[in-house]
Amino acid sequence: MKYFITTAIDYTNGDPHIGHAYEKILADVLARYHRTFDGPTYFLTGVDQHGQKVQQAALKAGLQPMEFAQSITDKFLALWEKLEIQKDGWAATTDPRHKRAVQKVLQSLYEKGALTKASYSGYYSVRQEQFLTDKERNADGLFGPEWGEVVLLEEENWYFPLSKHKDWLKNFVETHQEFVIPAFRRTELLNAIDRLSGDLCVSRPKERLSWGIEFPFDSNYVTYVWFDALLNYVTFAGYLSDNDPSLPNFGELWPCKAHVIGKDILVPAHGIYWPIMLHAMGFPDSQLPRLLVHGWWNIAGAKMSKSFGNTVDPDRLADKYGADALRYYLMRDNIVGQDSDFSEERLAVRYNSDLANDLGNLVNRTINMAHRYRHGRIQPLNVHDAELTAISDFVDSVIKRYRTAFEQFEVHTALETVWELVARANALVEQKAPWKLAKDPAQSDLLTAVLYSLAEIVRLLALLVSPVLPATSRKIFGQLGADGFRSLQWGSLPGGHVLGHPTPIFPRIELP
């Protein structure tokens, strides 16, 4: 089995923003962690290229839907490359492999009698591409701004029974606490399940929307965008692929260990539609995925919005500060599941303080001192020194707490733990003052031991920061000349190893 992790697939009706970047970085960090420390991992991300909003945006741009969707897809792909999003699989909903699998699912549900055709007259949210009921109205009787433009429609469509599975879903969520993380989101989901009624419209008539996957048994309709999009998690994992060699072995991946999604698509899409779809498709409870629900990045407490002109461009920030610095800030200053305020000033402070001063300076000083006092050659020595003896125990504690934090999806805690080790190493430099030890021949062995301990700490730091700071990790390993020494075991650098030469990893930036 591989550790299978996914993100939501991004809608191709507009350019990527910081929220898209945060989610993909979070999933990439988790995937890199498991790939490095646990073994085989498969990370799937992608784009949702179908739907009414894409069709409308393409029309506005004077382009065909596929041409427009691909132009936006290319922007996402370019950004993910810049941010070092190390994906193993790429989901695009126009992919013929996905289309075939979606049609197989629809055909199977139809043959089971799980899809019915009916007429409906009611209100329809253009933004969310779904029909609304009175339960979606606010206390004042109006539909809230989250639904965007709401129009009155009357049409015949295909429906999937949600309410039929309501009791099963409620029992499943109540008895599987690990289904939704963090735990407080379960309460939100259970409340939504209590309000659940009616069926899900899973089709759109071609006369209104032509841009979608055609129903296999009724060519007058295309598939509702959410029904199509949610299936990407299994179709691009090899489900119903007829052993297509271009896709993974589904049995090696499923169930997914974490669907990384935003809080806005927990209800109803991922918390209600998706588990019920899987249940109806024949997946047992033990084969349902886990949902990791993150919050939003706001500006001064307000949601980012193009209409407010307060969106943040991750591409610009990566160019200005470097991808690693942006990755670090987004992971360090956010608790997974909570909302956070984005501040470029805070990003710059983190860069200078944590990355340039604390980590970068430690790496530079360690390698420089090894060259100055030992020609770059390090050697482990057993000396009677309480502080050095305590270092290895402290490292063990850091590694245990780091791993626990990651297993609980607390990336910010893992980073805080790593920076405790950074601080401990910098304190060791000041306490032992190698420049003073070098002047006293009687302290030669202690100096050798101190330099080895510092080099070994820096090596471990290169490994521990690698999920969040991949480029920085490569640079540190390169400067240590230690790329082949990637064990978490203290003392892995061999005696006589010669360090490389240092160059600044994070040159300080001028703050405004």
C-alpha positions as CSV (number, residue, x, y, z in Angstrom):
1,M,0.0,0.0,0.0
2,K,1.1,3.5,-0.7
3,Y,0.2,6.6,1.3
4,F,-2.3,8.2,-1.0
5,I,-3.0,12.0,-0.6
6,T,-5.0,14.3,-2.8
7,T,-6.1,17.9,-3.1
8,A,-9.2,19.5,-4.4
9,I,-8.9,20.0,-8.1
10,D,-8.9,23.6,-9.1
11,Y,-11.6,25.2,-11.1
12,T,-10.2,26.6,-14.4
13,N,-12.3,29.7,-14.6
14,G,-9.7,32.1,-13.2
15,D,-6.0,32.5,-12.3
16,P,-4.5,30.7,-9.2
17,H,-4.4,32.6,-5.9
18,I,-2.7,32.2,-2.5
19,G,-5.5,29.8,-1.4
20,H,-4.8,27.4,-4.2
21,A,-1.1,27.6,-3.4
22,Y,-1.6,27.0,0.3
23,E,-3.6,23.9,-0.2
24,K,-1.2,22.4,-2.8
25,I,1.8,23.2,-0.6
26,L,0.2,21.7,2.5
27,A,-0.5,18.4,0.6
28,D,2.9,18.5,-1.0
29,V,4.6,18.9,2.4
30,L,2.6,16.0,3.8
31,A,3.4,13.8,0.8
32,R,7.1,14.7,1.0
33,Y,7.1,13.9,4.7
34,H,5.7,10.4,4.1
35,R,7.8,9.8,1.0
36,T,11.0,10.7,3.0
37,F,10.3,9.0,6.3
38,D,7.6,6.3,5.7
39,G,8.0,5.0,2.2
40,P,5.9,4.8,-1.1
41,T,3.6,7.7,-1.5
42,Y,1.3,8.9,-4.2
43,F,0.2,12.6,-4.4
44,L,-2.6,13.5,-6.8
45,T,-3.7,17.0,-7.7
46,G,-5.2,18.6,-10.8
47,V,-7.8,20.8,-12.4
48,D,-11.6,20.7,-12.9
49,Q,-12.1,21.8,-16.5
50,H,-15.8,21.3,-16.9
51,G,-18.9,23.2,-15.8
52,Q,-21.0,26.3,-16.4
53,K,-18.5,28.8,-14.9
54,V,-15.8,27.6,-17.3
55,Q,-18.2,27.8,-20.2
56,Q,-19.2,31.3,-19.3
57,A,-15.7,32.5,-18.7
58,A,-14.6,31.1,-22.1
59,L,-17.5,32.8,-23.8
60,K,-16.5,36.1,-22.1
61,A,-12.9,35.6,-23.3
62,G,-14.0,34.8,-26.8
63,L,-12.5,31.3,-26.6
64,Q,-13.8,27.7,-26.9
65,P,-14.2,26.1,-23.4
66,M,-11.3,23.6,-23.9
67,E,-9.0,26.4,-25.2
68,F,-9.8,28.6,-22.2
69,A,-9.6,25.8,-19.7
70,Q,-6.2,24.7,-21.0
71,S,-4.9,28.3,-20.8
72,I,-5.8,28.4,-17.1
73,T,-4.5,24.9,-16.6
74,D,-1.1,25.9,-18.0
75,K,-0.9,28.7,-15.4
76,F,-1.6,26.3,-12.5
77,L,1.0,23.9,-13.9
78,A,3.6,26.7,-14.2
79,L,3.0,27.8,-10.6
80,W,3.2,24.3,-9.2
81,E,6.5,23.8,-10.9
82,K,7.8,27.1,-9.4
83,L,6.6,26.1,-5.9
84,E,8.1,22.6,-6.2
85,I,4.8,20.8,-5.9
86,Q,6.0,17.2,-6.4
87,K,2.9,15.6,-7.8
88,D,2.8,11.9,-8.7
89,G,-0.5,12.1,-10.6
90,W,-2.3,14.8,-12.5
91,A,-6.1,14.9,-12.8
92,A,-7.7,16.9,-15.6
93,T,-11.4,16.2,-16.0
94,T,-11.3,16.4,-19.8
95,D,-8.9,13.4,-19.8
96,P,-10.6,10.6,-21.9
97,R,-9.6,8.1,-19.1
98,H,-11.6,10.0,-16.6
99,K,-14.5,10.5,-19.0
100,R,-14.7,6.7,-19.6
101,A,-14.6,5.9,-15.9
102,V,-17.3,8.5,-15.0
103,Q,-19.6,7.1,-17.7
104,K,-19.1,3.6,-16.3
105,V,-20.1,4.8,-12.8
106,L,-23.2,6.6,-14.2
107,Q,-24.1,3.5,-16.2
108,S,-23.7,1.2,-13.2
109,L,-25.8,3.5,-11.0
110,Y,-28.5,3.7,-13.7
111,E,-28.6,-0.1,-14.0
112,K,-29.0,-0.4,-10.2
113,G,-31.9,2.0,-10.4
114,A,-30.0,4.6,-8.4
115,L,-30.7,7.4,-10.9
116,T,-34.1,8.7,-11.7
117,K,-35.4,11.3,-14.1
118,A,-37.8,14.0,-12.9
119,S,-38.9,17.5,-13.5
120,Y,-38.0,20.3,-11.1
121,S,-38.9,23.9,-10.8
122,G,-36.9,26.0,-8.4
123,Y,-34.0,28.3,-7.7
124,Y,-30.6,27.6,-9.1
125,S,-27.2,29.0,-8.0
126,V,-25.1,29.9,-11.1
127,R,-22.0,30.3,-8.9
128,Q,-22.3,26.9,-7.1
129,E,-24.0,25.2,-10.1
130,Q,-26.7,23.6,-8.0
131,F,-30.4,23.9,-7.3
132,L,-31.4,25.4,-4.0
133,T,-34.2,24.8,-1.5
134,D,-35.7,26.9,1.2
135,K,-33.2,25.4,3.7
136,E,-30.5,27.4,1.9
137,R,-32.3,30.7,2.6
138,N,-31.0,33.0,5.4
139,A,-33.2,34.1,8.3
140,D,-34.4,37.1,6.2
141,G,-35.7,34.7,3.5
142,L,-33.1,35.6,1.0
143,F,-30.3,33.5,-0.5
144,G,-26.9,34.6,0.9
145,P,-24.1,36.1,-1.2
146,E,-22.2,32.7,-1.2
147,W,-24.7,31.5,-3.8
148,G,-24.0,34.4,-6.2
149,E,-26.6,34.9,-9.0
150,V,-29.7,32.9,-8.2
151,V,-32.2,32.3,-11.1
152,L,-35.6,30.5,-11.3
153,L,-35.4,27.4,-13.5
154,E,-37.8,24.6,-14.6
155,E,-36.3,21.6,-16.3
156,E,-36.1,17.8,-16.4
157,N,-33.0,16.2,-15.1
158,W,-31.4,13.0,-13.7
159,Y,-31.3,12.7,-9.9
160,F,-29.3,10.7,-7.4
161,P,-31.0,9.9,-4.1
162,L,-29.2,11.5,-1.2
163,S,-31.9,11.4,1.5
164,K,-32.1,7.6,1.1
165,H,-28.6,7.4,2.5
166,K,-29.1,10.0,5.3
167,D,-29.2,7.6,8.2
168,W,-26.3,5.6,7.0
169,L,-24.2,8.7,6.5
170,K,-25.0,10.1,9.9
171,N,-24.1,6.8,11.6
172,F,-20.9,6.6,9.6
173,V,-19.7,10.1,10.5
174,E,-20.7,9.5,14.2
175,T,-18.8,6.2,14.4
176,H,-15.8,7.1,12.3
177,Q,-14.2,10.1,14.1
178,E,-11.2,10.0,11.8
179,F,-13.3,10.7,8.8
180,V,-13.1,14.5,9.2
181,I,-10.1,16.4,10.6
182,P,-10.0,18.6,12.6
183,A,-12.6,17.2,14.9
184,F,-14.7,20.4,15.2
185,R,-15.6,20.1,11.5
186,R,-17.4,16.9,12.3
187,T,-20.0,18.9,14.3
188,E,-20.5,21.2,11.3
189,L,-21.0,18.2,9.0
190,L,-23.4,16.4,11.3
191,N,-25.5,19.5,11.5
192,A,-25.6,19.6,7.7
193,I,-26.6,16.0,7.6
194,D,-29.5,16.6,9.9
195,R,-30.8,19.2,7.4
196,L,-30.3,16.9,4.5
197,S,-33.4,16.3,2.3
198,G,-34.2,15.6,-1.3
199,D,-32.0,14.3,-4.1
200,L,-29.0,15.5,-5.9
201,C,-29.4,16.7,-9.5
202,V,-26.5,15.0,-11.3
203,S,-27.2,16.2,-14.9
204,R,-27.5,19.4,-16.9
205,P,-29.4,19.6,-20.1
206,K,-27.1,20.2,-23.1
207,E,-29.4,23.1,-24.3
208,R,-28.2,25.0,-21.2
209,L,-24.7,23.5,-20.7
210,S,-22.8,21.6,-23.3
211,W,-19.4,21.6,-21.6
212,G,-19.3,18.4,-19.6
213,I,-19.2,14.6,-19.8
214,E,-22.2,13.2,-21.7
215,F,-24.5,10.8,-20.0
216,P,-23.9,7.3,-21.4
217,F,-27.6,6.4,-21.5
218,D,-29.1,9.8,-22.3
219,S,-27.2,12.0,-24.8
220,N,-29.3,15.0,-24.1
221,Y,-27.5,15.6,-20.8
222,V,-24.0,16.2,-19.4
223,T,-22.8,15.4,-15.9
224,Y,-23.1,17.8,-13.0
225,V,-19.7,19.3,-12.4
226,W,-19.4,18.2,-8.8
227,F,-20.4,14.6,-9.6
228,D,-17.8,14.6,-12.4
229,A,-15.1,16.3,-10.3
230,L,-15.4,14.2,-7.1
231,L,-14.8,11.0,-9.1
232,N,-11.3,12.2,-10.0
233,Y,-10.1,10.9,-6.7
234,V,-10.8,7.3,-7.8
235,T,-10.6,7.6,-11.6
236,F,-7.0,8.9,-11.6
237,A,-6.1,6.3,-8.9
238,G,-6.9,3.6,-11.4
239,Y,-10.6,2.8,-10.5
240,L,-12.4,1.1,-13.5
241,S,-9.4,1.6,-15.6
242,D,-9.3,-1.9,-17.1
243,N,-5.7,-2.1,-15.9
244,D,-4.6,0.9,-18.0
245,P,-0.8,0.9,-17.6
246,S,-0.8,4.8,-17.6
247,L,-2.8,4.8,-14.3
248,P,-1.8,3.5,-10.9
249,N,-3.0,0.2,-9.4
250,F,-6.1,1.2,-7.5
251,G,-5.7,-1.5,-4.9
252,E,-2.3,-0.1,-3.9
253,L,-3.7,3.4,-3.3
254,W,-7.2,3.2,-2.0
255,P,-8.5,4.3,0.5
256,C,-7.1,7.8,0.4
257,K,-5.3,8.8,3.6
258,A,-6.2,12.5,3.2
259,H,-8.3,14.5,0.8
260,V,-6.9,17.9,1.5
261,I,-9.8,20.4,1.0
262,G,-10.9,23.9,2.0
263,K,-13.6,24.4,4.6
264,D,-16.0,25.8,1.9
265,I,-16.3,22.5,0.1
266,L,-16.7,20.2,3.1
267,V,-20.5,20.8,3.0
268,P,-22.1,19.5,0.9
269,A,-19.6,18.3,-1.7
270,H,-17.0,16.2,0.2
271,G,-18.9,15.6,3.4
272,I,-22.2,14.6,2.0
273,Y,-22.1,13.9,-1.8
274,W,-18.8,12.1,-1.9
275,P,-19.3,9.5,0.9
276,I,-22.8,8.8,-0.3
277,M,-21.6,8.4,-3.9
278,L,-18.9,5.9,-2.8
279,H,-21.5,4.0,-0.6
280,A,-23.9,3.7,-3.5
281,M,-21.0,2.6,-5.8
282,G,-20.4,-0.3,-3.4
283,F,-17.5,0.8,-1.3
284,P,-17.6,-0.6,2.3
285,D,-17.3,1.8,5.2
286,S,-13.7,0.6,5.8
287,Q,-12.8,1.9,2.3
288,L,-14.0,5.4,2.7
289,P,-11.3,8.2,2.6
290,R,-10.4,10.7,5.3
291,L,-11.0,14.5,4.9
292,L,-8.4,17.0,6.0
293,V,-10.2,20.3,6.1
294,H,-8.1,23.5,6.1
295,G,-9.2,27.1,6.7
296,W,-8.8,30.3,4.6
297,W,-6.2,32.9,4.3
298,N,-7.8,36.3,4.9
299,I,-6.7,39.9,4.7
300,A,-7.3,41.8,7.9
301,G,-10.0,39.3,8.9
302,A,-11.8,39.7,5.6
303,K,-12.1,36.9,2.9
304,M,-9.9,37.5,-0.1
305,S,-12.0,38.5,-3.1
306,K,-11.2,39.8,-6.6
307,S,-14.1,42.2,-6.2
308,F,-12.5,43.7,-3.1
309,G,-9.1,43.9,-4.8
310,N,-7.4,42.1,-1.9
311,T,-6.2,38.9,-3.5
312,V,-2.6,37.8,-3.1
313,D,-0.6,36.5,-6.1
314,P,1.6,33.6,-5.1
315,D,3.6,33.8,-8.3
316,R,4.8,37.3,-7.4
317,L,5.7,36.3,-3.9
318,A,7.7,33.2,-5.0
319,D,9.6,35.5,-7.4
320,K,10.3,38.0,-4.7
321,Y,11.1,35.8,-1.7
322,G,11.8,32.4,-3.2
323,A,9.5,29.4,-3.2
324,D,10.9,28.0,0.0
325,A,10.3,31.1,2.0
326,L,6.7,31.3,0.8
327,R,6.2,27.6,1.6
328,Y,7.7,28.1,5.1
329,Y,5.6,31.1,5.9
330,L,2.3,29.5,4.8
331,M,3.1,26.3,6.9
332,R,4.5,28.1,9.9
333,D,1.9,30.8,10.4
334,N,-1.2,28.7,9.9
335,I,-2.8,26.0,12.1
336,V,-4.4,23.4,9.8
337,G,-8.1,23.8,10.0
338,Q,-8.1,27.4,11.2
339,D,-8.2,30.7,9.3
340,S,-5.2,33.0,9.2
341,D,-4.5,36.5,8.2
342,F,-2.0,36.9,5.3
343,S,0.7,39.5,5.8
344,E,3.5,40.1,3.4
345,E,5.3,42.0,6.2
346,R,5.1,38.9,8.4
347,L,6.4,36.8,5.5
348,A,9.4,39.2,5.2
349,V,10.0,39.1,9.0
350,R,9.9,35.3,9.0
351,Y,12.4,35.3,6.1
352,N,14.9,37.4,7.9
353,S,14.4,36.1,11.4
354,D,13.8,32.3,11.0
355,L,15.4,31.6,7.7
356,A,18.3,34.0,7.3
357,N,19.3,34.7,10.9
358,D,18.5,31.4,12.6
359,L,18.9,28.6,10.1
360,G,21.0,30.2,7.4
361,N,23.5,31.7,9.8
362,L,23.8,28.4,11.7
363,V,24.7,26.5,8.5
364,N,27.2,29.2,7.4
365,R,28.9,29.4,10.7
366,T,29.1,25.6,11.2
367,I,30.8,24.9,7.9
368,N,33.0,28.0,8.1
369,M,34.3,27.0,11.5
370,A,35.0,23.4,10.4
371,H,37.1,24.7,7.6
372,R,38.8,27.4,9.7
373,Y,39.8,25.1,12.6
374,R,39.8,21.6,11.1
375,H,40.3,22.1,7.3
376,G,36.7,21.0,6.8
377,R,37.3,17.5,8.2
378,I,35.0,16.5,11.0
379,Q,35.6,13.7,13.5
380,P,33.3,12.3,16.3
381,L,35.0,12.2,19.6
382,N,33.7,11.1,23.0
383,V,34.5,13.8,25.5
384,H,33.2,14.3,29.0
385,D,31.0,17.3,28.4
386,A,27.4,17.5,29.8
387,E,26.1,19.8,27.1
388,L,27.3,17.7,24.2
389,T,26.1,14.5,25.9
390,A,22.6,16.1,26.3
391,I,22.5,17.1,22.6
392,S,21.8,13.6,21.3
393,D,19.0,13.1,23.8
394,F,17.5,16.5,22.8
395,V,17.7,15.5,19.1
396,D,15.8,12.3,19.8
397,S,13.1,14.3,21.6
398,V,12.8,16.7,18.7
399,I,12.5,13.9,16.1
400,K,9.8,12.1,18.2
401,R,7.8,15.3,18.6
402,Y,8.3,16.2,14.9
403,R,7.0,12.9,13.8
404,T,4.0,13.0,16.1
405,A,3.1,16.5,14.9
406,F,3.1,15.4,11.3
407,E,1.1,12.3,12.0
408,Q,-1.5,14.6,13.5
409,F,-1.3,17.0,10.5
410,E,0.2,19.8,12.7
411,V,2.8,21.1,10.4
412,H,3.2,24.3,12.3
413,T,4.0,22.3,15.4
414,A,6.5,20.2,13.5
415,L,8.3,23.4,12.4
416,E,8.3,24.9,15.8
417,T,9.9,21.7,17.1
418,V,12.6,21.9,14.4
419,W,13.3,25.5,15.2
420,E,13.9,24.5,18.9
421,L,16.8,22.4,17.5
422,V,18.0,25.4,15.5
423,A,17.9,27.5,18.6
424,R,19.7,24.9,20.6
425,A,22.5,24.6,18.0
426,N,22.9,28.4,17.9
427,A,23.1,28.5,21.7
428,L,25.7,25.8,21.6
429,V,27.9,27.9,19.3
430,E,27.7,30.8,21.8
431,Q,28.2,28.6,24.9
432,K,31.2,26.7,23.5
433,A,32.7,29.6,21.5
434,P,34.8,27.5,19.1
435,W,37.0,30.6,18.3
436,K,38.1,30.5,22.0
437,L,38.6,26.7,22.2
438,A,40.8,27.0,19.1
439,K,43.2,29.2,21.1
440,D,43.7,26.5,23.8
441,P,45.5,23.3,22.8
442,A,44.1,21.6,25.9
443,Q,40.6,22.1,24.4
444,S,41.4,20.5,21.1
445,D,39.3,17.4,21.6
446,L,36.4,19.4,22.8
447,L,36.6,21.7,19.8
448,T,36.6,18.6,17.5
449,A,33.6,17.2,19.3
450,V,31.7,20.5,19.2
451,L,32.3,21.0,15.4
452,Y,31.1,17.4,14.8
453,S,28.0,17.9,16.8
454,L,27.2,21.1,15.0
455,A,27.7,19.5,11.6
456,E,25.5,16.6,12.6
457,I,22.8,18.9,13.8
458,V,22.9,20.8,10.5
459,R,22.7,17.5,8.6
460,L,19.6,16.5,10.6
461,L,18.1,19.9,10.1
462,A,18.5,19.5,6.3
463,L,16.5,16.3,6.6
464,L,13.8,17.6,8.9
465,V,13.1,20.8,6.9
466,S,13.0,18.9,3.5
467,P,9.2,18.5,3.4
468,V,8.7,22.2,3.7
469,L,12.0,23.6,2.3
470,P,13.0,21.2,-0.4
471,A,15.4,23.6,-2.2
472,T,17.0,24.7,1.1
473,S,17.4,21.0,2.1
474,R,19.3,20.3,-1.2
475,K,21.5,23.3,-0.7
476,I,22.4,22.3,2.9
477,F,23.2,18.7,2.0
478,G,25.2,20.0,-0.9
479,Q,27.3,22.3,1.3
480,L,27.8,19.6,3.8
481,G,28.8,17.2,1.0
482,A,26.5,14.8,2.8
483,D,23.8,13.9,0.3
484,G,24.2,10.2,0.9
485,F,23.7,10.5,4.7
486,R,19.9,10.9,5.2
487,S,19.3,8.8,8.3
488,L,17.5,10.2,11.4
489,Q,20.1,8.4,13.4
490,W,22.4,10.7,15.4
491,G,26.0,10.2,14.4
492,S,25.5,9.3,10.8
493,L,28.2,11.5,9.5
494,P,31.3,9.4,9.3
495,G,34.6,10.3,10.9
496,G,37.0,12.0,8.5
497,H,34.1,13.3,6.4
498,V,35.1,16.6,4.6
499,L,32.4,19.3,4.4
500,G,31.8,21.4,1.3
501,H,32.0,25.1,1.2
502,P,29.3,27.5,2.4
503,T,27.4,30.1,0.5
504,P,24.5,32.1,2.0
505,I,21.3,30.2,1.7
506,F,19.0,33.1,2.6
507,P,20.6,36.5,2.0
508,R,18.9,39.0,4.2
509,I,16.3,41.3,2.6
510,E,15.7,44.9,3.3
511,L,12.4,45.5,5.1
512,P,10.4,48.5,4.0
